[in-house]
Amino acid sequence: MRRNKADASVFILLVIILILAAGAAFAVYTLRSDPLGETFASDRVINTLFVIEKDQKPLCSFVLMFYPATGRAAIFDVPGDLGLIIRRVDRVDRIDTAYDPKNMDLFREEIEGLLGMEIGYSFIITTENLGRVVDLVEGVEILIPSPVERFGGDPVLFPSGKITLDGDKARTYITYELSGEDREMVVFRRQRFFLGFLKRLGEMNRALKNPGAARLFRDSFTASMNRRTRARLFDEFSAIDTDRTGVQSIGGDFREVSGQVLLLPRYNGSLIKEIVRQSLGTLTRRVEGSLSERIFTVEVLNGTAENGLAGRTAELLRGFGYDVVSIGNAERTDYDVTEIIDRTGNADLVKIFGGVLRCTNIRYESPVSDIPESPEGLSPQNFEYRSDFTLIIGRDFNGRYVTGG
């Protein structure tokens, strides 16, 4: 009798062990087949690398940070001529020398080290396949401020205004460079295209799930994930409001290194990591109201005698995602203390802005000018648009932080 009871106990124990083992195996399989499930469960930001490739080299690379819980996103443009110590060769070189279309790990790891974050997913699309996808989504709308013409060789012609690029024009738009054209214009053009492309993918997400379109769309990308995860990612990305999402460039200074001109990140790369942390906080911060959803405008005024300080500070603030609408000189050049003028009326938001520069000297001002009394009532001419913040730089600003409190 005792032996039968012992055998029954052993049998029950074995059954429990088998159930637990099966459950663990199922959990591992589930996470491998759907790693996004773990991301959602742990309430993390989804970081994804997009590479548009030409001739087996990155034409442009973007890191998309997206937080599903708030629906907010941030995008970082990683230029190919960025100079870093490439670990594979142990020397300073262009970051795109680490690129291998057959092994994205090396390139992704260099970008992870640059930004100070993990990148869970990656997509590669060649310029040829990009044209096919653009046609598949029925074009990408782009705003072109002035007509573009080039004669000799392959002609380029884009009219001004809002136009819809088909596949061929999309390829031309992101690859052409005019003689003597400023590098920043080329970068800006590719950033605008990527935002328009991302927006169109979101708008056409449902149509891209039709069997014929899904196959062509899927085969156009090289992805670091299975089909299920890929589909779910684009489902999530379709919720991004690209009109409220900016592309942040990595700032730096051009220097000649070993016979080539490289863009070296400022402050040995610590600045871009700080910008990423700031962006991460903005994405994950749950703030009620529409103010938290938009990009804030800044006016930068130089209150010192140091030439070019307003321009350099404007570039710094743009890196943190602020829209610098104007730069100039203050009414005098003897400001001892840096000052922020706030017109949002939101203490939390101006505190975040001040934290970028470690400036705590803040005063409030109405966002519109005083409205004179008029028997005809209010008129649009009575209103004067001012930026959300005005930064007046004083002598206590060292080019990065306010040092005097």
Secondary structure, 3 states (H helix, E strand, C coil): CHHHHHHHHHHHHHHHHHHHHHHHHHHHHHHHHCHHHHHHHCCCCEEEEEEEEECCEEEEEEEEEEECCCCEEEEEECCCCEEEEECCCCEEEEHHHHCCCCCCHHHHHHHHHHHCCCCCEEEEEEHHHHHHHHHHCCCEEEEECCCEEECCCCCEEECCEEEEECHHHHHHHHHCCCCCCCHHHHHHHHHHHHHHHHHHHHHCCCHHHCHHHHHHHHHHCEECCCHHHHHHHHHHHCCCCHHHCCEEECCEEEEEECCEEEEEEHHHHHHHHHHHHHHHHHHHCCCCCHHHHCCCEEEEEECCCCCCHHHHHHHHHHHCCCEEEEEEECCCCCCCCCEEEECCCCHHHHHHHHHHHCCCCEEECCCCCCCCCCCCCCCHHHCCCCCCEEEEECCCECCCCECCC
